[in-house]
Amino acid sequence: MISLKSLVKTMKEAKLTAPKKGVETPLDAKIQIPGHGVMTRKQLQGGIQRMLTETTKYVKKGQIENAYNVLYKRTLLKGFLETEIKHSGK
């Protein structure tokens, strides 16, 4: 049987942090990425770094089409960047 106390605890843990203008969201706060899901801001920044590193590797290998696809055809990078900007306090 689920107790009310444990239910309230999990509800607080699942709470998403909304972006506020002029206030930077902490790195350990859970945020919603449109069309992707929920993750911490630190995980979001790591995801952005991985995608840009992947793009750099494609450019160094001369695979320009793959680099173009990562930057412009994947909406995931765009969603990550837009969410990071919103939560950076700007």
C-alpha positions in Angstrom: 0.0 0.0 0.0 1.3 3.5 -0.9 1.4 5.9 1.9 0.4 9.6 1.5 3.8 10.7 2.8 5.7 8.7 0.2 3.4 10.0 -2.6 4.0 13.6 -1.6 7.7 13.0 -1.5 7.7 11.6 -5.1 5.5 14.5 -6.2 8.1 17.0 -5.0 10.9 15.1 -6.7 9.0 15.1 -10.0 8.3 18.8 -9.9 9.7 20.6 -13.0 11.4 24.0 -12.8 9.9 26.7 -15.0 12.3 29.3 -16.5 12.2 32.7 -14.9 13.5 35.8 -16.6 16.5 37.3 -14.8 17.1 34.2 -12.7 19.4 31.3 -13.7 18.0 27.8 -13.0 20.3 25.6 -10.9 22.2 22.9 -12.7 20.5 20.1 -10.6 16.9 21.3 -11.4 14.7 19.1 -13.6 13.5 20.9 -16.7 11.2 19.9 -19.6 12.7 19.7 -23.1 9.9 20.2 -25.7 9.4 16.9 -27.6 12.2 15.1 -25.8 11.4 14.7 -22.1 12.7 15.7 -18.7 16.4 16.0 -17.6 18.5 18.1 -15.3 20.1 21.2 -16.7 23.6 19.7 -16.3 22.5 16.7 -18.4 21.1 19.1 -21.0 24.5 21.0 -21.2 26.3 17.6 -21.6 23.9 16.7 -24.5 24.6 20.0 -26.3 28.4 19.4 -25.9 28.1 15.8 -27.3 26.2 17.0 -30.3 28.7 19.7 -31.1 31.6 17.3 -30.6 29.9 14.9 -33.0 29.5 17.8 -35.6 33.2 18.7 -35.2 34.2 15.1 -35.9 32.1 15.0 -39.0 33.7 18.2 -40.3 37.2 17.0 -39.6 36.5 13.7 -41.5 35.0 15.7 -44.4 31.5 14.4 -43.9 29.8 17.7 -44.4 26.3 16.3 -45.1 26.3 14.5 -41.7 27.4 17.7 -40.0 24.6 19.6 -41.7 22.1 17.0 -40.6 23.2 17.3 -37.0 23.0 21.1 -37.0 19.9 21.8 -39.1 17.8 18.7 -39.7 17.7 17.4 -36.1 15.2 19.3 -34.0 16.7 17.9 -30.8 19.7 20.3 -30.8 17.4 23.2 -31.5 15.2 22.2 -28.6 18.2 21.7 -26.3 19.6 25.2 -27.1 16.3 27.0 -26.8 15.6 25.4 -23.4 19.1 26.2 -22.2 18.7 29.9 -23.2 15.4 30.1 -21.4 16.9 28.6 -18.2 20.0 30.7 -18.3 18.1 33.8 -17.0 18.3 35.8 -20.2 
